[in-house]
Amino acid sequence: MRPDFLQQMLPTFYKSAEQTGNWCQALDLIRDEMQLGCVVVQMLKRDGNRLNQQWIVRDSISTEHAQAHDCLVNNADNPRLDLSNARLPMAESIVIRDECRTTAQIPRFRELRERTQMLGLGRPAILGVQLGEDRNLCMILHRRYDDAREFSEEQERFLYQLTPHLKQTVALSEKIGQLEARTEFLSQSLDQFNTGVVILDRRGALHWSNHCARQIIQRSRHLSLSGTRLRCAANADQRLLAELIDRAGSGRGSRFVSAIGPTWDAPLQLLAVPMPFGGNTAAPYIALYLSESEVRLNLQAVDIVQLFGLTPAEAKLAIALCDGCSVSEYAANLGVAVGTVRIQLKSIFSKLGVHRQPELVRIIGSSISAKTLHTLN
């Protein structure tokens, strides 16, 4: 092996932490340098006397023949996963390059070798790394079937030298995965709000937006998205938006509100909040909240029934009143007497402990049903 090979391959290796697809390229470098048939890395979790695979990454050859590998070798019949008659190594890492000799008389391992030969693979070497009490990282390297050479001490040293980098790459990959998962959870949570949320940098470039914000921008007559920039239909509104972002980005104060669009044409209400980072005075990002002046609450009758103990018919009446419908209009729409609707309204007042329609609208309008969306595209 080339003396400088490890240092040359490490940049490619560490890229795998952020780009999962890069594992294939990194393992190809090891396979070609060591003149092997294939290289794979597995994360194994111990469950009693069994090791169960959590994930696997492969070189390009193993990837191309993954279905055959999984059918013949990488499955529950693999004796390497059975710890019933084996002791786990106490060392943090271990390289096994003599498996063929130590397991020569064990039937299940003979069968394993026969199956690997069917794949064109020969002698194995295994790098095992402990990651806590119940997790093991395993790199399995196979020579080609027609290559009878044993793995050398030099190659063993290389695997030991690679061990800390392998652990660090996997640790970074898991941390990135956890951050991505948290980001996705947060995005899904914010997609439930019926207020638009947009994250901008100080230059006004959009970095993220929730579902409601995308819908508002799509239907707005006053605001649109051009690339990563928010654009206002009127120049005066564009200057106002730029000033709002600049004031929030400077960190002076905590809330900056404004509106764009004529007051007679359903203006769009804006709230800019700085998002400071560390001890910086200026905020690198701004949360911009969008709200339409004419907002339909999109209340759901099933929610109102469960929240306030109303009957389905009472819930529908309460929602209609919140949407601006009068008692007489509601009665006409349903084809029932106004007196019948008033009896229902009296029952609603009693259950909510109110005496006037504005109080009813305030309570229903401030409910969790009014503040969240119910369907997402």
N, C-alpha and C positions, 0 to 999 in steps of 0.2 A: 504494500500500500504506500502511496505517496506520503511523505512526512507532513506535508502541509494540507492534506485532504480535509481533515476535520475543520480547520479554520476556513477553508474555502467553501465548505458546504453549509456552515452554520447560518449565514444570512438566509439561505433558502429554507433551512430547517425551522428557524424562528418565525418566518412568514406564515408557517402552518398554523400558528396560534391564532392569527387573525383571519386567514383565508384557508378554510378547511381543504379546499381543493389542492392546495400547495403540498399536502402530505405526499401525494402521488409523485410529484417531481422530486421531493427530498428523498423518498425511499428509492426512487430510480437511481439517484446519484450513488447511494450506498450499494445497491445491487450491482451496478456497473463497475464500481471501483473494486468491489470484493469478488467480482466475476461469479455472481450467484444466479440461481434460477428465479427466486422471488424473495421479497421482504414484506412482512406485514407487522402491524402493531395493534395489540388488543388491550382493552381495559377489561379486567376480570374482577368480579365481586364474589367474595366467598359467602356461601350459604351452606352452613353445616360442613359436610365433606365434599361439597361440589364447588367448582368455580363456574360462574355464569358470565357469559360475555355481555358487557354493557355497550361497547362500541368497537368498531374495527376500522382501520385505514390500511390501504394496500398500495403497492407499487402498480405500475401500469399493466404489467403482465398478469398479476393476480386480479386486478380489476377487470381485465378483459375476460378472464376465465373464472370470475367470481362464483357463478352458479355451479360450475363443476366442483370448485374448491369447497363450497358450502355443502354440497351433496356428499362428497367423499371424505372430507377431513374436518372441516370447520363446523362440527355439530356435536350433539350430546354424546355420541359414541367415541369421541376423542378421549383416550385414556389419560391424557395430560390434565384433563379437567376433573378427574376423580382423585380425591385426596384420601380415600379410605385407607390405602396402604402406603401412604407417602407422608413424609414430614416436610413441612414448609421450611425453607432455609431461614435461619435466624438473621443472616446478614441483610443489610438494606438492599443490596443488589447482588446478583450472582449470574455468571455466565456458564452455561452448560453446553459443552461441545463434545461430550462423549456419550450422549444418550444412546447411540446405536450399540455401544459395548455394554452399558449398564442394564439395558432392557432387552438384550438379545434373546433371552430365554422366556420372556413374558409374552404369552400368546396375543394379548390385545395390542401390544406395541408392534409385534410382527405384522398383524393385520393393518395397523396404521401405516407402517412402512410400505406395505403392498399397495395401499390406496394412494399414498403420495407418489409412488412410482408410476401409477396409472396417469398421474398428472404431469409426468416428466420431471419429477423432483426427487432429489436424493438426500444426502446427509444433512441433518439439521444442526443449527446452533441456536440456543435460546438465551436471551437476556431477560432475566426476571427482576423486577424492581418493586419493592413494597411501598405502597402508599397508604399508610395507616394500618389498622388491624385487619380490615376485611377487604381491602382493594389491592390488586396487583396489576402492574403494567408489564406487558410481555411483548418483546420484539422477537419474532421467529424468522430465522434466515435459513433458506434451503439452497444447497448446491443443486446444479442440474443433475439429472439422473445419470448422465454419462461422465460425470466428474467425480472420481473416487477420492479426491484429496480430502484430508482432514482439515478442519479449521486450525489456523496457526496461532501461536501465542501472540504474535503481532496483531492479528485480527481480534483476539480476545482483549488485548490492551485497548484497542480502539473502541470496543463496545463499552468497556468500563469508563473510558474517557468521555464517551457519548452520553453516559447515564445521567449526569446532572443536567445536561442540556435537554435531554428527553423529558425529564421530570419538569423542568422549568417551562418548556414549551407546552406540555399538557396542562400545567397549572395556569399558565396565561390563557390558554384556550378555554379552560373552564370558567375563569373569571370573566373573560369577554362574553362567553355564552350566558353567564348569569346576568351580566349587565344588559345584554340584548333582550333576555327574557323579561327583566324588570321594565325595560323601556317599552316592550310590547304590552306588558300588563298595564302600564301607566297609560299608554295610548288607547288601549281598549276601554279603560275606565273613563278617560276624558271624552271618548266618543259617545258616552251616554248622556253628556250634558246637552241641554238645548241652548247653550250660549257658545258662540264661536270663540275658539282659542287659537291664536297664532303666535309662534315664537319667531322673533326677528333678531338679527344682530344690529349693532349700532348703525350700520350703513343701510339698514332697511331691507336686507336680503332675508327671504323667508327660509327657515330651517325646518319647521314642522307646523302642521295645523290639524285640528281635529275634524271629525266628520261634519259637525254643524258649521264650522267656519268655511269649509269647502263648499257646502251647500249655499251659504249666505253669499259668498263671493260669486258663485256661479249665477245666481239669480239677481244680484244687485245691479241697479242702474247707475250706481255711483262709484263702485269699486270693482276692479278686475285684477287678474294676476297675469303679468307679462314676464315669462321666464320665472325668476325667483323674486320679482319685484311687485309690490302692490301699486297699482296705478289708479288714480282718481279720474273720473270723467271731466271734472272741472279743474282748471289750473289753480283756482283759489283753494279748493279742497286738497289738492296735491301739496301745496305749500303748508297748509294746516297739518296734514299728516306728517310731513317731514319735520315740522316744528315739534309735534307731539312726540315723535320718536327721539328727536335730539334731546328734548327736555328729560324724558324718561331715561335715556342712556347716560345722561350726565349724573344721575343719581340724586338730583335735587328734589326732595320730597318723595312721596311714596305712591301717589295716584294722580293721573293726569287724564281728564275726561274731555271729550269734545264730540262733535257730530259733523258729518259730511252729508251734503245734499240739501236742497231747499226744504224749509220747514213744511211746505205744502205737498212735498213729494216723498213721503215716507223716508225721512233721513235715517242714516245709519249711525248708531251711537257707538263711540269708541272709548275704551278705558285702557290706558297704557300703564303698566306696572314694571319698574326696573327689577331685574333679576341679578343682584350683585353676586360676585364670586370672590371668596376669600375676604381679604381686607381691603380690596380695591374700592375706591370711592365711586368710580364710574362703573356702570353695569355693562358687561359685554353682551348681554342679551336682554330683550324686552318681551314681556308677555302682553300681547294686544288682544283684548276681549272685544268681540263684535256682537251687537244686538240690534235687531231690526225694531223700528218704532211700532210697527204693526205686527205683533207676534201672536200667532194662534197657539194656545197652550197645549193643544194635542193631548188633552186629558183622556184617560182610559177609564171606562165605566167599571171594569173589574178592579182597578186600583182604588177607586173611590168607595166601592162597596167594602173592600177589605180594610181601608184606612179609617172610615168613618161609620161603619156599621149600617150603611144605607141599603135599601133594596135596589135591585138593578134598575127599576123604573125611576126611583128617587135619584139614583146616581146620574141617569141620563138627563133628568130635569136640571140637576145642579150644574152639570157640564154645559148644558144649553144656556143657562143664565150667565155662567162665566164667559161664554162666547158672545154675550151681548144680546141674546134673545130675550124678549119680554114674555111674561106669562101668557098673554093673549096670543102672541105669535106662536108660542110653543103649543098651545092648545089647538090652534088652527092647523098647524103642521101635522099633529097627531089625529085630528078629527075628533077631539073629545071636548067636553064642556070645560069652560074656564074654571068653574067651581071645583071640578075634579082635580085640576092641576093645583088649585089653591090648597086643597086638602093635602095633597102630596107635599107642597111647599111648607105647610104648617108642620107636618111630620118631620121634615128635614130640619127646620128651625129648632124643633124640640130636641132632636138627636145631637145637633151641633151646639146647642145652648146659645143661639143667637136670636135676634128679633127683626133684623132688617136684611134685605138682599145684599147691600154692600158688604156687610159682615160675612155673609155666606161666601161671596166672591173672594173676599180677602183670605179666608181660611182655606178654601179649595185651591185658590191660585197660588198659595204659598206651600202647598203640599209637595212631597217628593215626586209625585206623578207629574206635576206641572213643570218641574225643574229638570226632568230627564226625558230623553227620547225613548221611543218604544220600538221603532223599527230602524234598521240600518241598511243602507244599500251595500 
